[in-house]
């Protein structure tokens, strides 16, 4: 900032007048309203352009209609269907629902629908919308090598681009947390949208039915093959039993020799007794094997598989059925919910309870078998003793009966398993005839009455909102880039110097040209050179002394007179940072104002390279400041006077070859002596100096100037330029009385300085007779 880069002035800087007690939110609100008032043309233009773009988009974008069909996923089937089904029937959960949604979105559904509805000729899918990706794809295809793939025929599958376009228009989602999925399709035609949505639902349902039929067919084929193998094994076991009987001459008692009747009867009784003992022993061994296996933490149900008597027990069979069902559910739930899930742990607990019940029942059966075995053994021993007594030399016990029982048990097991699979096979065959699907349409798609997109109200609202936002952004950007002086507070903050006045922008009237009749008059009155009367801005001091402009010039004089820097400010330098900021007009107006008030004042044009003040007040001068400094002419012959205000003016005669070393001229001893004479002869010496940035003449004039007034053009001069100019001219800044914000747009000031909006109101000036007319 300026105050950190240049010497500080040894005087009190007056603080900027700011509203007390207002900060924070109030300042932000005032800034926002001021921004809108200042930048409303930009906001209106951007809003209008955004709305025009929105209307253009609505005109060129074809309408799109969306039709939706709702499909319910239901796994509830008749009880007899569940019993006869050879497949597992898991319940619907979020995973299965999401799987069904992905099936609807897949190409397995898209391809049949495209073929069925002949969507390959649909313009919605063949004409892709214009986008950056489509443009890039077209450019890339121009430089890509030619495609050698043979053209597709009518029987080929749809191309991937067509399938992708179809899937982009298809939307599938779950309706809330229900088992209902919504299938919607977007098209330019409402009838086409409804037809395609219904076709997708029908294809999906048919696919579900076909998949179930195919699964049942495969299960039935496997059961049929397995049933055939089991039947062959059962018949082979039965044939082995018959062959064994024939080979060992094991016939009924009527077929034996009569002389062996007694032995046969005893033998028959012995065989029966041994059979009973063998059966009882087999059962006992089986039960003990089951208990032994259970003691070793083996599966009780696996041990039961080899014991027919145990399986024939209704209690064990019921418990075994329960155990197998729990085991199946535990496997499914563990895979679905995890092994440590509460439901899985509960199933394991129930399985353990069923195993304990099976073990208890097997123990009871083992005790019964032990008792039966003991009785059979005792009876067998008795019959064997009788047989030994009857036949001393009979052959040893025939072990054929044991082998026969084994063969019969094997044949019985195969037959039982065959009958079980035959029952399941018949159920699977019946299941194929049930036309039941897991999905059904609950609300078919109907042609929509209104388009789904583009939404005109939303597009227009977004366009208006975007235009306003863009306008505010551009306006804020302009505000941030607008590094110029707008208010007196900005001047005082940026330059650390008081703002003496805000001179309003006034229109300069047209000045009449000097006629040939005026020149002889000047020559005749050479000793009393008269400033010609012209309609200029500075002449308004006399013409309209109550105007707002003149009141601002009075504020400059008061600021100079009341400056605490020095006791007397007689020689006042008027300068600016850049040319054309109004310093010359301000100097002439200030000089006329002081002269009109009765003060002795002389205006001196020290802008030696561009004497614009001389061109305005003394256009025909032939003697001026340079001639006086050289001693060619006396001071009295170079001074011009204004008849209306008795203003004295020392011009500079403009020549085609202006002096080069103007700064040395202003810093010379002759210039100092001249201004000492003027300081003694006049109350005020108003010096029109060159601007600070292009030249250094104003810095050279600081040696004979008591104070300076810096003129800044409102809304044009950059803050950085003025700070840099004062930074390079520290002697000017040290003697700076204040700054003047010139050419101010008073009406626009209410937008930039809302806190003091009443200060710029014309009604207060009009009350005291002030007027804006110049």
Secondary structure, DSSP 8 states (H G I E B T S, - for coil): -HHHHS---SS--------TT--THHHHHHHHHHHHHHHHHHHHHHHHHHHHHHHHHHHHS--BEEEEEEEEE-----HHHHHH-SS------HHHHHHHHHHHHSHHHHHHHHHHHTGGG-HHHHS----HHHHHHHHHHHHS----S----TTS---HHHHHHHHHHEEEEE-TTSSEEEEEEEESSHHHHHHHHHHHHHHHHHHHHHHHHHHHHHHHHHHHHHHHHHHHHHHHHHHHHHHHHHHTT---GGGS-GGGHHHHHHHHHHHHHHHHHHHHHHHHHHHHHHHHHHHTT--HHHHHTT-HHHHH-HHHHHHHHHHHHHHHHHHHHHHHH-TT-HHHHHHHHHHHHHHHHHHHHHHHHHHHHHHHHHHHHHHHHHHHHHHHHH-TT-----THHHHHHHHHHHHHHHHHHHHHHHHHHHHHHHHTT----SEEEEE-----SS--BS-HHHHHHHHHHHHHHHHHHHHHHHHHH--B--SHHHHHHHHSS-EEEEEE-----------HHHHHHHHHTTTSEE------STTHHHH-TTBHHHHHHHHHHHHHHT-TT-S---EEEEEESSTTSSHHHHHHHHHHHHHHTT--EEEEE--SSS-HHHHHH-TT-S--HHHHHHTSS-GGGTEEE-TTT--EEE-----SS--S-HHHHHTSHHHHHHHHHHHHH-SEEEEE---TTT-SHHHHGGGT-SEEEEEEETTTSBHHHHHHHHHS-HHHHHTEEEEEEEEE-HHHHHHH-GGGGGGG-HHHHHHTT-BS--
